[in-house]
Amino acid sequence: MFQKLECRIYFEKANNFRLDTIFKNSFIFTKSIIHFWNYFHTYTSIP
């Protein structure tokens, strides 16, 4: 019984960690796209 509970807590932590990592990666990816877009627009000055 206690072992099952420990297992569940471990899996929940692992899932949270995975979601957190995915979120951080997508955030960094989006940020870099925005930076690139701003850079592109600043130095090409498309009307």
mmCIF file of the N, C-alpha and C atoms, coordinates in Angstrom:
data_MODEL
# 
_entry.id   MODEL 
# 
loop_
_atom_site.group_PDB 
_atom_site.id 
_atom_site.type_symbol 
_atom_site.label_atom_id 
_atom_site.label_alt_id 
_atom_site.label_comp_id 
_atom_site.label_asym_id 
_atom_site.label_entity_id 
_atom_site.label_seq_id 
_atom_site.pdbx_PDB_ins_code 
_atom_site.Cartn_x 
_atom_site.Cartn_y 
_atom_site.Cartn_z 
_atom_site.occupancy 
_atom_site.B_iso_or_equiv 
_atom_site.pdbx_formal_charge 
_atom_site.auth_seq_id 
_atom_site.auth_comp_id 
_atom_site.auth_asym_id 
_atom_site.auth_atom_id 
_atom_site.pdbx_PDB_model_num 
ATOM 1   N N  . MET A 1 1  ? 0.839  -1.206 0.000   1.00 0.00 ? 1  MET A N  1 
ATOM 2   C CA . MET A 1 1  ? 0.000  0.000  0.000   1.00 0.00 ? 1  MET A CA 1 
ATOM 3   C C  . MET A 1 1  ? 0.877  1.261  0.000   1.00 0.00 ? 1  MET A C  1 
ATOM 4   N N  . PHE A 1 2  ? 1.799  1.305  0.941   1.00 0.00 ? 2  PHE A N  1 
ATOM 5   C CA . PHE A 1 2  ? 2.683  2.477  1.046   1.00 0.00 ? 2  PHE A CA 1 
ATOM 6   C C  . PHE A 1 2  ? 3.557  2.622  -0.194  1.00 0.00 ? 2  PHE A C  1 
ATOM 7   N N  . GLN A 1 3  ? 3.985  1.477  -0.738  1.00 0.00 ? 3  GLN A N  1 
ATOM 8   C CA . GLN A 1 3  ? 4.833  1.476  -1.929  1.00 0.00 ? 3  GLN A CA 1 
ATOM 9   C C  . GLN A 1 3  ? 4.066  2.024  -3.133  1.00 0.00 ? 3  GLN A C  1 
ATOM 10  N N  . LYS A 1 4  ? 2.787  1.666  -3.236  1.00 0.00 ? 4  LYS A N  1 
ATOM 11  C CA . LYS A 1 4  ? 1.965  2.159  -4.343  1.00 0.00 ? 4  LYS A CA 1 
ATOM 12  C C  . LYS A 1 4  ? 1.843  3.674  -4.274  1.00 0.00 ? 4  LYS A C  1 
ATOM 13  N N  . LEU A 1 5  ? 1.623  4.186  -3.073  1.00 0.00 ? 5  LEU A N  1 
ATOM 14  C CA . LEU A 1 5  ? 1.486  5.632  -2.873  1.00 0.00 ? 5  LEU A CA 1 
ATOM 15  C C  . LEU A 1 5  ? 2.777  6.342  -3.265  1.00 0.00 ? 5  LEU A C  1 
ATOM 16  N N  . GLU A 1 6  ? 3.908  5.778  -2.835  1.00 0.00 ? 6  GLU A N  1 
ATOM 17  C CA . GLU A 1 6  ? 5.212  6.343  -3.183  1.00 0.00 ? 6  GLU A CA 1 
ATOM 18  C C  . GLU A 1 6  ? 5.400  6.374  -4.696  1.00 0.00 ? 6  GLU A C  1 
ATOM 19  N N  . CYS A 1 7  ? 4.989  5.292  -5.343  1.00 0.00 ? 7  CYS A N  1 
ATOM 20  C CA . CYS A 1 7  ? 5.094  5.184  -6.793  1.00 0.00 ? 7  CYS A CA 1 
ATOM 21  C C  . CYS A 1 7  ? 4.273  6.277  -7.471  1.00 0.00 ? 7  CYS A C  1 
ATOM 22  N N  . ARG A 1 8  ? 3.064  6.497  -6.976  1.00 0.00 ? 8  ARG A N  1 
ATOM 23  C CA . ARG A 1 8  ? 2.184  7.498  -7.573  1.00 0.00 ? 8  ARG A CA 1 
ATOM 24  C C  . ARG A 1 8  ? 2.768  8.895  -7.426  1.00 0.00 ? 8  ARG A C  1 
ATOM 25  N N  . ILE A 1 9  ? 3.312  9.190  -6.254  1.00 0.00 ? 9  ILE A N  1 
ATOM 26  C CA . ILE A 1 9  ? 3.931  10.502 -6.015  1.00 0.00 ? 9  ILE A CA 1 
ATOM 27  C C  . ILE A 1 9  ? 5.107  10.696 -6.965  1.00 0.00 ? 9  ILE A C  1 
ATOM 28  N N  . TYR A 1 10 ? 5.895  9.637  -7.145  1.00 0.00 ? 10 TYR A N  1 
ATOM 29  C CA . TYR A 1 10 ? 7.048  9.709  -8.048  1.00 0.00 ? 10 TYR A CA 1 
ATOM 30  C C  . TYR A 1 10 ? 6.605  9.990  -9.476  1.00 0.00 ? 10 TYR A C  1 
ATOM 31  N N  . PHE A 1 11 ? 5.551  9.295  -9.917  1.00 0.00 ? 11 PHE A N  1 
ATOM 32  C CA . PHE A 1 11 ? 5.068  9.489  -11.286 1.00 0.00 ? 11 PHE A CA 1 
ATOM 33  C C  . PHE A 1 11 ? 4.498  10.884 -11.481 1.00 0.00 ? 11 PHE A C  1 
ATOM 34  N N  . GLU A 1 12 ? 3.795  11.400 -10.478 1.00 0.00 ? 12 GLU A N  1 
ATOM 35  C CA . GLU A 1 12 ? 3.251  12.755 -10.570 1.00 0.00 ? 12 GLU A CA 1 
ATOM 36  C C  . GLU A 1 12 ? 4.377  13.774 -10.673 1.00 0.00 ? 12 GLU A C  1 
ATOM 37  N N  . LYS A 1 13 ? 5.422  13.580 -9.878  1.00 0.00 ? 13 LYS A N  1 
ATOM 38  C CA . LYS A 1 13 ? 6.577  14.483 -9.938  1.00 0.00 ? 13 LYS A CA 1 
ATOM 39  C C  . LYS A 1 13 ? 7.238  14.421 -11.307 1.00 0.00 ? 13 LYS A C  1 
ATOM 40  N N  . ALA A 1 14 ? 7.383  13.212 -11.842 1.00 0.00 ? 14 ALA A N  1 
ATOM 41  C CA . ALA A 1 14 ? 8.004  13.031 -13.152 1.00 0.00 ? 14 ALA A CA 1 
ATOM 42  C C  . ALA A 1 14 ? 7.178  13.723 -14.234 1.00 0.00 ? 14 ALA A C  1 
ATOM 43  N N  . ASN A 1 15 ? 5.859  13.581 -14.158 1.00 0.00 ? 15 ASN A N  1 
ATOM 44  C CA . ASN A 1 15 ? 4.983  14.222 -15.137 1.00 0.00 ? 15 ASN A CA 1 
ATOM 45  C C  . ASN A 1 15 ? 5.072  15.737 -15.045 1.00 0.00 ? 15 ASN A C  1 
ATOM 46  N N  . ASN A 1 16 ? 5.070  16.269 -13.823 1.00 0.00 ? 16 ASN A N  1 
ATOM 47  C CA . ASN A 1 16 ? 5.189  17.716 -13.639 1.00 0.00 ? 16 ASN A CA 1 
ATOM 48  C C  . ASN A 1 16 ? 6.508  18.226 -14.194 1.00 0.00 ? 16 ASN A C  1 
ATOM 49  N N  . PHE A 1 17 ? 7.568  17.484 -13.943 1.00 0.00 ? 17 PHE A N  1 
ATOM 50  C CA . PHE A 1 17 ? 8.892  17.872 -14.432 1.00 0.00 ? 17 PHE A CA 1 
ATOM 51  C C  . PHE A 1 17 ? 8.912  17.895 -15.956 1.00 0.00 ? 17 PHE A C  1 
ATOM 52  N N  . ARG A 1 18 ? 8.294  16.875 -16.568 1.00 0.00 ? 18 ARG A N  1 
ATOM 53  C CA . ARG A 1 18 ? 8.258  16.788 -18.025 1.00 0.00 ? 18 ARG A CA 1 
ATOM 54  C C  . ARG A 1 18 ? 7.464  17.956 -18.603 1.00 0.00 ? 18 ARG A C  1 
ATOM 55  N N  . LEU A 1 19 ? 6.313  18.248 -18.034 1.00 0.00 ? 19 LEU A N  1 
ATOM 56  C CA . LEU A 1 19 ? 5.491  19.365 -18.503 1.00 0.00 ? 19 LEU A CA 1 
ATOM 57  C C  . LEU A 1 19 ? 6.237  20.678 -18.342 1.00 0.00 ? 19 LEU A C  1 
ATOM 58  N N  . ASP A 1 20 ? 6.916  20.834 -17.211 1.00 0.00 ? 20 ASP A N  1 
ATOM 59  C CA . ASP A 1 20 ? 7.684  22.046 -16.941 1.00 0.00 ? 20 ASP A CA 1 
ATOM 60  C C  . ASP A 1 20 ? 8.780  22.225 -17.989 1.00 0.00 ? 20 ASP A C  1 
ATOM 61  N N  . THR A 1 21 ? 9.462  21.152 -18.314 1.00 0.00 ? 21 THR A N  1 
ATOM 62  C CA . THR A 1 21 ? 10.529 21.197 -19.317 1.00 0.00 ? 21 THR A CA 1 
ATOM 63  C C  . THR A 1 21 ? 9.979  21.563 -20.684 1.00 0.00 ? 21 THR A C  1 
ATOM 64  N N  . ILE A 1 22 ? 8.863  20.933 -21.064 1.00 0.00 ? 22 ILE A N  1 
ATOM 65  C CA . ILE A 1 22 ? 8.231  21.228 -22.357 1.00 0.00 ? 22 ILE A CA 1 
ATOM 66  C C  . ILE A 1 22 ? 7.819  22.694 -22.408 1.00 0.00 ? 22 ILE A C  1 
ATOM 67  N N  . PHE A 1 23 ? 7.236  23.188 -21.313 1.00 0.00 ? 23 PHE A N  1 
ATOM 68  C CA . PHE A 1 23 ? 6.792  24.580 -21.260 1.00 0.00 ? 23 PHE A CA 1 
ATOM 69  C C  . PHE A 1 23 ? 7.969  25.537 -21.404 1.00 0.00 ? 23 PHE A C  1 
ATOM 70  N N  . LYS A 1 24 ? 9.044  25.267 -20.670 1.00 0.00 ? 24 LYS A N  1 
ATOM 71  C CA . LYS A 1 24 ? 10.234 26.127 -20.749 1.00 0.00 ? 24 LYS A CA 1 
ATOM 72  C C  . LYS A 1 24 ? 10.825 26.122 -22.149 1.00 0.00 ? 24 LYS A C  1 
ATOM 73  N N  . ASN A 1 25 ? 10.916 24.938 -22.757 1.00 0.00 ? 25 ASN A N  1 
ATOM 74  C CA . ASN A 1 25 ? 11.472 24.833 -24.107 1.00 0.00 ? 25 ASN A CA 1 
ATOM 75  C C  . ASN A 1 25 ? 10.638 25.597 -25.120 1.00 0.00 ? 25 ASN A C  1 
ATOM 76  N N  . SER A 1 26 ? 9.318  25.465 -25.042 1.00 0.00 ? 26 SER A N  1 
ATOM 77  C CA . SER A 1 26 ? 8.452  26.174 -25.988 1.00 0.00 ? 26 SER A CA 1 
ATOM 78  C C  . SER A 1 26 ? 8.524  27.675 -25.746 1.00 0.00 ? 26 SER A C  1 
ATOM 79  N N  . PHE A 1 27 ? 8.672  28.093 -24.474 1.00 0.00 ? 27 PHE A N  1 
ATOM 80  C CA . PHE A 1 27 ? 8.788  29.514 -24.141 1.00 0.00 ? 27 PHE A CA 1 
ATOM 81  C C  . PHE A 1 27 ? 10.067 30.093 -24.738 1.00 0.00 ? 27 PHE A C  1 
ATOM 82  N N  . ILE A 1 28 ? 11.176 29.391 -24.575 1.00 0.00 ? 28 ILE A N  1 
ATOM 83  C CA . ILE A 1 28 ? 12.463 29.839 -25.124 1.00 0.00 ? 28 ILE A CA 1 
ATOM 84  C C  . ILE A 1 28 ? 12.388 29.887 -26.645 1.00 0.00 ? 28 ILE A C  1 
ATOM 85  N N  . PHE A 1 29 ? 11.769 28.866 -27.248 1.00 0.00 ? 29 PHE A N  1 
ATOM 86  C CA . PHE A 1 29 ? 11.618 28.792 -28.700 1.00 0.00 ? 29 PHE A CA 1 
ATOM 87  C C  . PHE A 1 29 ? 10.807 29.978 -29.219 1.00 0.00 ? 29 PHE A C  1 
ATOM 88  N N  . THR A 1 30 ? 9.678  30.267 -28.565 1.00 0.00 ? 30 THR A N  1 
ATOM 89  C CA . THR A 1 30 ? 8.820  31.390 -28.967 1.00 0.00 ? 30 THR A CA 1 
ATOM 90  C C  . THR A 1 30 ? 9.566  32.708 -28.813 1.00 0.00 ? 30 THR A C  1 
ATOM 91  N N  . LYS A 1 31 ? 10.299 32.845 -27.702 1.00 0.00 ? 31 LYS A N  1 
ATOM 92  C CA . LYS A 1 31 ? 11.053 34.068 -27.452 1.00 0.00 ? 31 LYS A CA 1 
ATOM 93  C C  . LYS A 1 31 ? 12.101 34.301 -28.532 1.00 0.00 ? 31 LYS A C  1 
ATOM 94  N N  . SER A 1 32 ? 12.788 33.242 -28.940 1.00 0.00 ? 32 SER A N  1 
ATOM 95  C CA . SER A 1 32 ? 13.823 33.386 -29.967 1.00 0.00 ? 32 SER A CA 1 
ATOM 96  C C  . SER A 1 32 ? 13.211 33.745 -31.314 1.00 0.00 ? 32 SER A C  1 
ATOM 97  N N  . ILE A 1 33 ? 12.031 33.206 -31.618 1.00 0.00 ? 33 ILE A N  1 
ATOM 98  C CA . ILE A 1 33 ? 11.347 33.564 -32.867 1.00 0.00 ? 33 ILE A CA 1 
ATOM 99  C C  . ILE A 1 33 ? 10.987 35.046 -32.852 1.00 0.00 ? 33 ILE A C  1 
ATOM 100 N N  . ILE A 1 34 ? 10.477 35.527 -31.725 1.00 0.00 ? 34 ILE A N  1 
ATOM 101 C CA . ILE A 1 34 ? 10.104 36.945 -31.611 1.00 0.00 ? 34 ILE A CA 1 
ATOM 102 C C  . ILE A 1 34 ? 11.345 37.824 -31.750 1.00 0.00 ? 34 ILE A C  1 
ATOM 103 N N  . HIS A 1 35 ? 12.434 37.430 -31.110 1.00 0.00 ? 35 HIS A N  1 
ATOM 104 C CA . HIS A 1 35 ? 13.686 38.183 -31.224 1.00 0.00 ? 35 HIS A CA 1 
ATOM 105 C C  . HIS A 1 35 ? 14.162 38.238 -32.670 1.00 0.00 ? 35 HIS A C  1 
ATOM 106 N N  . PHE A 1 36 ? 14.108 37.102 -33.341 1.00 0.00 ? 36 PHE A N  1 
ATOM 107 C CA . PHE A 1 36 ? 14.532 37.034 -34.739 1.00 0.00 ? 36 PHE A CA 1 
ATOM 108 C C  . PHE A 1 36 ? 13.642 37.917 -35.611 1.00 0.00 ? 36 PHE A C  1 
ATOM 109 N N  . TRP A 1 37 ? 12.329 37.855 -35.350 1.00 0.00 ? 37 TRP A N  1 
ATOM 110 C CA . TRP A 1 37 ? 11.364 38.652 -36.121 1.00 0.00 ? 37 TRP A CA 1 
ATOM 111 C C  . TRP A 1 37 ? 11.649 40.144 -35.950 1.00 0.00 ? 37 TRP A C  1 
ATOM 112 N N  . ASN A 1 38 ? 11.878 40.572 -34.705 1.00 0.00 ? 38 ASN A N  1 
ATOM 113 C CA . ASN A 1 38 ? 12.190 41.982 -34.438 1.00 0.00 ? 38 ASN A CA 1 
ATOM 114 C C  . ASN A 1 38 ? 13.487 42.396 -35.121 1.00 0.00 ? 38 ASN A C  1 
ATOM 115 N N  . TYR A 1 39 ? 14.490 41.550 -35.021 1.00 0.00 ? 39 TYR A N  1 
ATOM 116 C CA . TYR A 1 39 ? 15.789 41.804 -35.649 1.00 0.00 ? 39 TYR A CA 1 
ATOM 117 C C  . TYR A 1 39 ? 15.625 41.929 -37.161 1.00 0.00 ? 39 TYR A C  1 
ATOM 118 N N  . PHE A 1 40 ? 14.895 40.999 -37.748 1.00 0.00 ? 40 PHE A N  1 
ATOM 119 C CA . PHE A 1 40 ? 14.651 40.971 -39.188 1.00 0.00 ? 40 PHE A CA 1 
ATOM 120 C C  . PHE A 1 40 ? 13.964 42.258 -39.641 1.00 0.00 ? 40 PHE A C  1 
ATOM 121 N N  . HIS A 1 41 ? 12.933 42.669 -38.916 1.00 0.00 ? 41 HIS A N  1 
ATOM 122 C CA . HIS A 1 41 ? 12.185 43.870 -39.285 1.00 0.00 ? 41 HIS A CA 1 
ATOM 123 C C  . HIS A 1 41 ? 13.003 45.142 -39.088 1.00 0.00 ? 41 HIS A C  1 
ATOM 124 N N  . THR A 1 42 ? 13.838 45.142 -38.060 1.00 0.00 ? 42 THR A N  1 
ATOM 125 C CA . THR A 1 42 ? 14.646 46.330 -37.782 1.00 0.00 ? 42 THR A CA 1 
ATOM 126 C C  . THR A 1 42 ? 15.690 46.547 -38.867 1.00 0.00 ? 42 THR A C  1 
ATOM 127 N N  . TYR A 1 43 ? 16.333 45.467 -39.312 1.00 0.00 ? 43 TYR A N  1 
ATOM 128 C CA . TYR A 1 43 ? 17.464 45.620 -40.224 1.00 0.00 ? 43 TYR A CA 1 
ATOM 129 C C  . TYR A 1 43 ? 17.116 45.471 -41.704 1.00 0.00 ? 43 TYR A C  1 
ATOM 130 N N  . THR A 1 44 ? 15.893 45.046 -42.012 1.00 0.00 ? 44 THR A N  1 
ATOM 131 C CA . THR A 1 44 ? 15.496 44.986 -43.418 1.00 0.00 ? 44 THR A CA 1 
ATOM 132 C C  . THR A 1 44 ? 14.536 46.116 -43.738 1.00 0.00 ? 44 THR A C  1 
ATOM 133 N N  . SER A 1 45 ? 13.886 46.642 -42.709 1.00 0.00 ? 45 SER A N  1 
ATOM 134 C CA . SER A 1 45 ? 12.913 47.740 -42.818 1.00 0.00 ? 45 SER A CA 1 
ATOM 135 C C  . SER A 1 45 ? 11.941 47.572 -43.989 1.00 0.00 ? 45 SER A C  1 
ATOM 136 N N  . ILE A 1 46 ? 11.181 46.493 -43.925 1.00 0.00 ? 46 ILE A N  1 
ATOM 137 C CA . ILE A 1 46 ? 10.126 46.259 -44.916 1.00 0.00 ? 46 ILE A CA 1 
ATOM 138 C C  . ILE A 1 46 ? 8.941  47.162 -44.562 1.00 0.00 ? 46 ILE A C  1 
ATOM 139 N N  . PRO A 1 47 ? 8.450  47.936 -45.509 1.00 0.00 ? 47 PRO A N  1 
ATOM 140 C CA . PRO A 1 47 ? 7.334  48.840 -45.212 1.00 0.00 ? 47 PRO A CA 1 
ATOM 141 C C  . PRO A 1 47 ? 6.043  48.097 -44.857 1.00 0.00 ? 47 PRO A C  1 
# 
